[in-house]
């Protein structure tokens, strides 16, 4: 019944899309009409790369067509290497009246920290009767924007640092797996592995496993052992506390369906991977896992199997006396949501860290923690900004002393499409900088965009947008670094200000400063 319903929805969508295509193709010749029909088929099937190529060709004949611009922008949005090309297409589509372009442009504004602009676009979008997103989806987007505004007002006194260009590449680098015994991070990368590497339909290379030794200066990436990498997708998933067992994810020859494997190390040599049993692997997707204790008798993993609460859910299995794993136990609605819950990690004190799209998020995947209780885990708590951002922040791990953690993120300012980051839970070198905008003569009531850039650092600036009538903003700054603060508001001259605080003053300090703007 479900498959019949899915096919019905798909063909109804094609019918609706076909009607729209017919309307927008009236000024096209036969060749371009056929091209539009083919592009729409790829688009509906989620094959955004081929759809984008066809829509881009169609622009040569219909550059003022709202459907072509809108679908091209939406397609680019879903292709990580081409996502930066989405904004101009979506902005033009919005000018031409394309409805769903409003929703995706709101997503981009959100990711650029322009939360109030995103809310304005969402307000326009929810009034359009021909929109595709549901009221619930729009409400989630609005709630995330409002929550992000609140989170940025209370930044954590932590230091988040990119692992650098010798570890991160221009492609996707993610899923840091900490081998505490060797002080080594294994991670997954979609950089070119060798001369035989080929790109897939999403214009990305296959996944391969790399590592970096944390005691090495500078940090640098190296390919992992041949036993850990194959000619298909291979991803680092988890490491046992003693460093003797890795869990990896490996796809089949088709490059799509895959399973979780364990790989044991004896005398410094990795053995052949062994597939985990059917209690864990299924015909659905299980691509992340974590050891639940030092004895390796408890395993947590994520799966999108249909009996869950929706999307990906977190499950638990326990080692039985006969050496097999128990039947999986869903962690329940306290942890799992109707959206994706993924990337578990269990710390030495039993705290569960995971990423979710469905709790109290500020955007994309956020990292949460849940404390152990007698019968499971407490309600999850968002780890806050700047660990979490409007981007996807995921795959968190932390040391036993809770002093440093590692995670991956596709936040602005990285070296590639997704980077590895370290977070240091040390308040001694932080300054909470609170600014207030003022007009020298009249009340300040404009919407301002504030950019904070690190001087001599090749990173994108951090953005902060104030609501109209709101004058306050806040940043968490590191001592010993020089920043350039730029304030822009309609009707005012831009203000540029250098900010630096000396190191070695001890403790988190708050600084309040007024910034005057001239008309």
C-alpha positions, 0 to 999 in steps of 0.5 A: 500500500505504501509503495502504491501511495508513493507512486501515486504521489510521484505521478500526481507531482509529475502531473502538477509539474507538467502543467506548470511546465506547459505554462512556462514552455509556451514561448519555447520551441519544440527542442526546448520544450522537450528539454524542459520536460526532461529536466523536470523529470530529473528534478522530480527524481532528485537527480539535481545535477543532471537537472541543473545542466539542462536548466542551465542550457534552458536559460539561454532560451528563457533567461526570464522564465521563473520556473527555469530560474527557480528550479535551477536555483533549487537544484544548485542548492542540493548539489554541495559543490555547486551550492554557491551558484544557487543564490543568484538563480533564486534571487532572480526567480523570486523577482520573477515571482517563483513561489518555492524560490522564496523558501530556498532563498530563506534557507540561504539567508538563514545560513548566512546569519541573516535570520530576520531577512529569512523570516521576512521571506518565510512570511511572504512564502506562507501566504502563497497558495501554490507553495510546496512546503507544509505549514509545519515545515515553515513553522520549523524554519521560523522557529530555527531562525528565532532560536538562532537569534537567541543563541547568538545573544548568549555565545558559549565561552569556548574556542572553536578552531578549524584543523587547518588546510593540511587536514581539511581539503576543498571537498567534504571532510567529516566524521572525526573518530577519535582513537584515544589510545594513539591520540589520532583522529580517523575521518572520512574525506571525499577528496581525490584519493588516487588517479583511479578516483572518479566522481559520482552523480553528485560530482563528488569523489568516493569516500575514503578514510584518512587520519591525522596524528594529534601530537604532530605539528602541524597537523596533516592528513594521511590515507588510512591503511589499505584494509580500511579503504577499498574501491567503493565508499569507505567511512570511519564510524567509531573506535573502541576505547582501547583503540583495537577495533574500528567500525567502518561503513562500506558500500557495495559495488553499486556505490549506494547500499552499504553496511557497518563492519568491524576491523580489529588491530593486532600488533599494529596491523589491521585485519580484514573487515567483518560485517556486523550481523542482521541485528544491526545491518538491514536493507535500510541505511545504517551508517553511524555507530558508537561503542557504549562502554569500555567493554564493547558490550553495548553499541548504539547506531542510527538507522532509517528503518521504517519502524522508527519515529521518522527519518533516522533514529538511534538504536541500542544493542547489547552483547549476549552471552553467546556473543551475538547482539540483541535485537535493537532497542529504539531509544524512544521519543525522548531522543528520537524525533520525526526528523533525522537523529544521527551520529551517536557518541558515548563519552567516558561518563556515559553522556550520549552526544548526537546530532539531530534535525528535530529537537531545539535546533538553530539550523540543519544538524545541531549537536546535543547531549543527553545525560545517563539516567537509571532507565536511559537518558535525560531530555537532550540539551543543545550544546549552543553557539558557536559549537552549533551554527546555522549550518550542519554540525555533526559527529561530535566526540569528546575526551574523558576530561571534557576539555576538548572535542572534535566535530565536523561542520559545513559552516562558513569560513572553512577550507572546503564543503565540510571541515573538521573542527576542534572545540576547547572548553576553556574559558580563560581566553575568551571575551564576550563583546557586547555592542550597542548601535547608536545614532548620534542625533536620533534613535537608531531604528534601522536593520544592520548587518555586522561582519566580524573578520579575523585579521590575517586569517583566510576565513569568511567573516562571521555575520550578525543581523539585527532586527529593525529597532534592535540595537544590541549584538554580541560576539565571543572573541579570543584573546590575542587575536585582532578582529575587524568589525564592520557595521552597515545599515541603510541610510548610514555610513559604514563603520569599520573598527579594529578590536583586539584584547591581550592574552593572559588576563585570565577568566572570561570577561565581558566588554560593553561598547557603544558604536555610533553611526552617522547618516 
